[in-house]
């Protein structure tokens, strides 16, 4: 039987204690006498965390009860009452207090939650309560799975993050724990019980939370709680509003990439790998959102990266690589945001949801270190092809996303019914039944929050790039975009902006309407001028390049002439110049024109507002990927820099003259 959510799991259990997860984000618990209790899920989580942290002391308390059973996960009323009393005496108020009169019922509730989260198919309190530290730890790790099968229960998963933010603000461990625990939960409970909202406060924006606080200030229950708590509830909610505002600012200021595949090229030691790691650290969960993979020189096919079927022991088994596992973890992040899995379109499954869901989906950074030690177009062939099948569709604030599979369903079908692939991918929980069914039928596609970043060095030990690779990537000359300034070594004055994943795959006129190039015609004319130089050469541009230029404009949202030209300048650097390489013959048109020289002339005309030959490039443009570190309120965050592409073009021309061959790669 497929279990679609926690309530369905509980309905399978035949006992006297009915448990449901209601739409207003509370457990509805009915005891054997028919009495109904509403319990905040975070009270259960608080008890689970307390049990883990204080397991030794809880065990000692339990052992002192003469009537206890042989093992702590065996139900016996007096010994469990002692556990709850110990928890209540040490700050776990709500749930432990209720357990004094509803000991078996509360134990049944907690046990059902734990059983569900650790992937059990059934539960009976007479067999086990799961009150052991290993079960509780696994349940705590999988807490968000309780809500991800139904978007109504979309768990925001913010309380731990809120606690960490409070600690970073200088609050004590105790205050941070109280604010992110009892106080914020009580505020949420009052809001729900008084029908101020149809859902919990954890999903709200800072402005909506401020409105809720204004409402609460006229609520007598809130006033009483606040007075008894020395205004701690009010202070907690104010801090939560500040936390939300901070998170929205970070998300709002993130630079959306036009493609989720980037190449970072530069000399050794400039910090390319560290840059990717720093970007992943901005998510707040580096251990989850960052995967470093060192490319081996003997990689020549996609199985080296994405896994393969082994039949060494007679029975087929899929060998899961770290990269494939990480890709599936990125999918888990998407599912935990409460998005929906829709019916298939053209043999795919579709992920759909609202824009608000995306605020909960962090980017997952896969770093392919020294990626060109092996031929990239060989071992990355599947990814490069599937990358172009990504499809975003937007209707107002609603979106849908799909892609062709990296791991095909036909491959999984070869493994048979006894395959361990589901477990090996970390999808064994019943909460992933629907997702696994979709994966098994239609394959595992590219998760939209996956960003692949390859670090590149060019020397005698590495391979060059085919146009198949270059055309599908954003290629950054790391030294040009993120230069090492020795004077800033101890006290940096500039920082890198936060990058995030694309939200579109096809540019549309409506997306351009709010930009300086409202109909796209300026950018189209610019690309036509560039393409006129490249016409009839191997470097000529096509529709894909135009789409990606317009996507870049959409992502950057330029509001003036120089900001738009900054997008064009970076586009030339990332998408046009990396394609151009060769000797004098290859870089000369059939009419005898030198391509690099002619391109320089065109760029000086097209980028004139940021290029003035007579003033040695002193006319500048905003940097789209870096900004100044503000030290006072009067400082300007925008960092202005000289034109990048003309300087790079001149470097390529000088290299051609001196070495009779040139390319973009440093």
N, C-alpha and C positions, 0 to 999 in steps of 0.2 A: 504494500500500500504506500502510495506517495504521501508524505506528510508535508502539507503546504505551509503550515505555520504552527506556532506554539499551541494555540487553542485546539487545532485539529489533533495535535499530539496528545493533549490532555483528554480529549473526548474518547480516545482509544482505551484510556485507563479506567477500569471498573473498580472504583472505591467510593467512599462516602463523601469525599472532599472534591468539590467541583472548582476548577480553576479556569479562568478565561483571561485573555489579554484584550482589554477593551480599546475602542477607538480613541478614547481620551487619555491613552497612554498610562493606564493603571491596570493592575491585576484585580480582577473581581474574584474573590475567594468566598465560597459558600461552605459552611461547616456541616457536620452530620445532623444538626438540628434545624438547618435551613437558614441560619443567620448569615447575612451577607456583609463582607468587609472589603473595602477598597484599599489596596496596598500599592504604594509607589514602587515601581521596579527598582529604583535606586536604593531603596531600603534593603532589598534583597541583595543587591550588589555590594552595599556597604557591609552587610553581614558576611558575605563571601570573602571580601577583602580582609575583614577583621579576623575571620577564622584562619585564613592563610598566615597573616602576620603574627597571630598569637596562638599558633597551633600547639606549641609545647605547653603553654599555660592552660589552654582549654583541655588538653589531654590529662593534665594533672588534676584539674577540677573534676573531669568525668570519672577518673579512676578512683576518686574518694567516695563515690556513690556505691554502697554495697550491692544494690540490685542491678548494677550495670551488666551488660552482656560482655562476651569475650572480646569483641572488637567495637571500636567507636562508631563504625558505620552500620551497626545493628541497632534497630529501634528498641528503646526502653524509656518509658515516660519520665521517671524521676531523674535519670542521668542526663536526659536531654533538657529537662527543666533547669538543671544546674548549669548547663552550658549557656542557656539563654540568660539566666540570672547573672552569670559572670560577664556576658556581653553587655547587658544593660548597665551593670555597675561600672563598666569601662567605656561608657559613652555611646553605645549602640542603643538608642532609645526606642524608636517607634516599633520596629518589628520584634525586637526582643521583649518589649513590654507587652505586646499583644500575645506573645508566646506563653506568658504566665498562665493565661486562661485558655489558650487555644494551642497547646503544645503540639499535639499530633497534627493538627491542621496546618500550622505554620511549617512544621517539619516536612509535611507532604508537599506543600507549595515549593519550598526551597529545593527539595529533592527532585521534583518534576522539572524545575528550571535547570538544575544541574544536569539531569539525565538528558534533557533535550539538547543542551549546549555541547555535551561531550559525544553526541551522536548515537545514543542508545535508542533502540526501537520500541522499548516498552519499559514499564516501571511498576514495582510493587514494593511498598514500604516494609513488608515482612521479609523481603529478600535483602535489600540494602537501601540505605538512605543516601548513599554517596557522600556521607560526611567524612571524607578523607582528604588529605591535603593535595594529592595528585589530581583527583577529580575536580576539586574546587579550583585549582590552578588552571586546569584546562578550560573549565567553564568561564573563569575570569578572562582568559585570553580570547575566548570566542564570544564574549558578551554581545558584541554588535550583531552577531548572527541571529539573536533573538528577534530582531526587528527587520531584517533585510528581505524576508520573503514577501512582505506586503508593504507597499509604500506608505500606507496609513500609519504604520508603526516605525517609520524610518528613524532609526536611532541616530541622533546627532553626534554621539561619541565625543562630546566636548568637555565633560567634567574633569577628566584627567588632564586634558590640555589646559583647561581653566586653572587647575591647581598649579601646573608648571608655570603658567604665566604669572600667577600670584607670587610664586616663589621668586621669579625673576624680577618682580617689582619690589622685592625686599621684604615681603611679609614673612612672618615666622612660619615654621612647619605646621604648628598647631592651628594658627589662624587660616592658613591656606587650606588645610584639611577640613576645618569647620565650614569655611565659606563654600568650598567645592563639594561639600557633603550635606550636612544636616540643614544649614540655612537656605541654600539655594533650592534644595528639595522641598522644604516647607513652603517657600514662596511659590514654587510650581504647584504644590498641592492646593494651596489656597486659591490660586488662579483657576485651577480646574474645577474644584469643588463649588466655586461660586459662579461657574459658567462665564467667566470673563473671556475665555478663549475656548475654541473647540479642540485645541491640541496643546501640547506642552510648550513652555516658554523657551526651550533650548534651541528651537529652530528660528526664533524671531531675530529680526535685524535690530540694531541698536536703537533706531528711531521708534520701532514698534515696542521695544522693551521700555523705552522712556514713557510711552503712552500708558503701558500697563502699570508702571510705577505710579503715575499720576492717579490712576483709578484706584490702586491699592491704598493710597494715602487717605481715601475716604471710606475704606473698609474697616469696620470695627474689629473684626477678627485679626486683621493685619496690624492694626494700631495696638491691640492688646499684646500680640506676640512681640511686636517691636519694642514696646515699653518694657516688657519682662526680659527681653534679651539685650537691654542697653543699646538699642538702635543697631544691633548687629545685623538684623535682617535687611534693614534699609541700606546699610553700608555694603553688605554682600551684593545686593542687587545693583547698586551703583557701580561696584567693581565689575560685575558681570557685564553691564552696559559698556563700560570702558574697554573691557576685554573684547567684546563683540565689535566695537568700533575699530579697534586696532586690527582685528582679523580682516574686517571688510576693507580697510585701507590697504593692507598688504595684498589682498586678492585684487582690489581695484587697480593697484599700481603695477601689477604683474604685466610683463610684456608677453603678449600672445605670439607664439611662433606661427609662421605661415605653413611650415612643414615640421613634422615631429622627428626628422632625421637630420642631424647636423654633423659636420666635419670640422674639427678644430685642428688647423694645421699651423705648425710653427717649429722653431728649433727646440731641441731638448732642453728641459729645465725651466720653461717659461710659465709652467703652472696649468697646463691644459687639463690634466686629470684632476688636479685639485679644484679647478673651476667647476667641473661637473659635480664633484662631491659637495662643494659649497652650495651649489644650486639645490641639490637634493636635501641638504641640511635645512634649507628654508621651509621645508614641509613640517619640520618639528619631529619627524620620525625617521631619522637617517637609516636606522637599522632595517626599516621596512621598505623604504622608497628608493634605495640605492643598491645597485648591483654592479660590481666591478668585475669584468671578465677580461683576462689577458689572452689576446689572440695568439695562437700558435702558428708557426710557419708551415706546419703540415696540414692545415685546414684547407680542404679543397671542395667540400660539398656542404649543403645545408644541414645534414645530419650532425656535423661537428658542433653546430650551434643549437639545433632544435631537437636533437635526440633521434633515436632509431630503434627498430625492432631487432632484438637479439634472439637467436634460437639455439644458443650454446647448450642449454639443458633440455633440448627437445621441445619444450613448450615455449611459444612466443612470449616475449616480455619486452615492453617498451622501456628503453633506457632514457630516463628523464634527466636532462641537463639542468644546470643552475639557471640558465637563461630561460628555458621553457617554464620552469617552476616560477621564476620571477614574473613572467608574462601572465601566468594564471593568478599570481598574487595581485597584479594590477587589476585583473578582472574582479577579484574578490573585493577590492577597494570600490570599484564601480557598483557592484551589487549591494554593498553595505550602505550605500547612499540612499537606497530605497527606490531605485529606478525600476522600470518594468521590462520584462522580457516579452516581446510581442511575437505574433505569428510570423512565420518566415516569409521573406520576399525573395524570389529568384534563388531559392535554395539556401538562404541565409536566415539567421535569427536577428531580430532588430532590438536594440536597446532604446527605450524611450523614457522621457521624463520631463521635468521642468527645469528652467534655468537655475532655480534655487538649489536643485540637487547637485549641480556642478560645484557649488561652493564647498561641498563636503568631499569632493573627489580630488585627492592630491595627485600631482604629477609623479610618475615613477620613472626614475632615471637609470637607464642601462648604459654603462660606459664600456665601450669596446676599446681597451687600451692597446696602443700600437696596432691599430686595426689593419694597416696595410703591410704587416709582416707576412700575410697570406693574401692571395688574390681575392679582393673584396667581392667582385662580381660573381665569384664561384660559391664561397661559403655563405654569402648573404643573398644569394639569388632569389630564394623564396620570399624573403622579407621585401626585397626591392620590387618584386612583381606585385605582391599583395598590397604594398603601400599605396599603389595607385588605384586600388579598388575601394578605398575608404569613402563612405558617403554620409555626409551630414545633411540633415534637412531641418529647417526651422519654420515654425508657424507661431508667430508671436513669441511668447515665452516658452513654448514647448519645443522639444527637439526629438529627433530620432537619429540613430547611428548604426551603421553596419559595415562589415568588410568581409571579403572572402577569407577562407580559413588558412592559417599557417600550418596547423596540425589538422589534417583532413579526416573526415569521418570514416572514409574507406580504410585508412591506416588503423584507426581504433577498432574497426570491425574485424580486422585480422587477428586481434588478440584473444577473442573468445570470451565466454561468460565469466571465466575465473580470473580475468585480468586484475592486476593490482594498480592499474594506471590511475584510477580515481583517487585511491589513497596516496599514491606517489605524488600526485599533483596537489594534495592538501584539500581535496574536496569531499572527504569521507562523511562529513556531517550531513544529516538528513535535511538540514537547511539548504543544502545545495542540490537537492533532488531535481528541481526544475532546471537549474543552470546546467547540471550534468546531462540531463536529458537533451537539452539544446546542443551542448557541446558534442555529445555522442552522435546525434543525428546530423549535425551540420558542421562540425569541426570547431576549432578554437581560432577565432580571428584575432586581429590586432586590437588590443584595448585602446580606446581613444586617449587615455591618460599616459600611455607609454611614450617616452622620449628616448630615442636612441642617439647617443653621442659617441662618435669615434674620434680618438686622438690620432694624429697623423704626423709622422716624421718622414722626410724624403731623403734617403741616402742609398748607398749601394746595397743595403740589406733589405730594402722594402720594394713594394710594387706600386706602379702608377695606377691611376683610376681610368676606367672606361667611361664613355659619356653616359652609359646606362646608370652608373653610380652618381656621377656629377649632376645629371639632370634631375635626380630624385632627392638631392640633398641641398641643404644650405651650407655652403663652404665658407668658413671664417678663417681669414689670415689672422691668427691669434695675436701676433705682434702688432697688427694694425688696429684691431678692435679692442684688445685688452692689453695695452703695452705695459711692460715692466718699467716703472719709474723709480729709479734707485733713491731719489730724494724723498719718496713717500714710504720708504721701507719701514721706518719706525712709527711714523704718524701719518697714516693715509689721509688724503684729502678727497679722494674719489672712491666710490664703491660701485659694484656691479648691480644692475637692476635684476629683479627676480624674473625668471622666465617661466612660462607655463605652456601647456599643450594647445594646439589649434582647436577651434570650435567650428571650423568650416572647411569644406573641401572644394567648393566651387564658388567663385566670386559672383555676386549679384549686384545689380544697380541699386537696389534698396539699401544694401549694406554700405554703399559708398555715399549715400545721400547726406550723411552727417559729416563728411570730410570736405577738405578744401577742393578735392577733385570729385565733385558731387555726381557727375555722370560718367566718370572714368575716361573722358576724352583727352584730358591732358596727359595721362599716363599712356594711353594708346598711341598718341602722337609721339611721345618720347620714345617708346619702344620701336615704332616704325622708323624713326630717324636712326636708331642704333642698328636695326635690322637691314636698313638700306646699305650700310657699310659691309655687313656680313653676308649679303645676298650672294648666292652661288658658291659660297665657301662651306666647308664642313661645320662651321660654327654658327650657321644660320639658326635663328630662333623660330619657334612654332607656337601653337595655341597653349601648350603647357606653360611656357614661359610667360605669356600674357596673363594667364589665369593666376600664376603665382605672383606676378607683379601687382595685380589688382587685389589679391589676398593680402599682400604685404601692406598696401595702402589701407585696406579695411582694418587690419590688426593695429596699425600705428595710429589711425585716426588723426592725420595731420590737419591742422586748422589754419595754416598759413603757407605762403609760398616756400619759405626755407624748410619748413618741416616736411612738406611734400618732396622737395628736392633731396632732403636727407634720406627719404625712403628710396628714391631712385639711385642715389649714390651707393647705398648699401646693397641694393639689388644688383648693380653692376659688379660690385665686389663679390657678392655671394653666388650669383647665378650666371653672369656673362663671362667675366674674366677667367674663372676656373676652367671654362671650356676651351680656351684659346691656348694652344701650344704648338711648337714646331720650329722648323728652320726658316731661312729667308724665302725659300721656294714656296713652302706651305703657307706662309704668312704674307704672300703677295697675291693680289687678285689677278684674274685673267686679263684685266685691263692695265696691269702693271702698277697698281696702287699698293702701297705698303699698308696693311690692315691696321696695325697698331698706331701708325701716324695719323691715318684718316680717322680712326676712332677717337683719337685724342682731340682732333679738331672739332668733331661733332659734340663730344662731351663738354668741351669748353663753351660751346654755344648753348647746349641744353642745361648745363649746370652753372650758367653765368652768374646768378645771384650769390653763389658761394665760391666762385672762382674768378680771381682778377689777376691776370698774369703780371701786370705792372706793379702789383702790391704783394707779390710772392705769397699768394694764397691766404692773405690775412682776413679775407671775408669768409666767415665761418657759418657752420650749421649746427643744430642740436645733435648731441650724441643720443641715439635711441637705445643704447644698451648699458650706458653708465650715467652716473649723476654725481654731483658734488655732495660731500658730507657736510651737513649744515651744523654750524657751531653757534649761530645766533639767529634770531627771528628775521633779521634784515638780509640774510644771505640768500642767494639764488641757487636752487638745486640744479637747474639746467646747466649741463656742461656743453660748451660750444667748442667745436673742433674744426680743423681744416678739412677740405674735401679729401676723401679717402681714395676714390677710384682713379683720379687723374695722377695722383702720386704713385699709385701702384702700377698704372699703365706706363708711366715714365720709367719706372724700375724695370719692367718687363722689356721695354725697348732698349734700355742700356745693356741689359743682359744679352739680348739678341745681337747687338753690335759687338760685344766683347767675346761672346762664346759661340756665336752663329746659331744658337738654339735658345729658346726661352719657354717658360711656362709660368703659371700663376703660383706654383707651390714654392714656398721659401726653403 
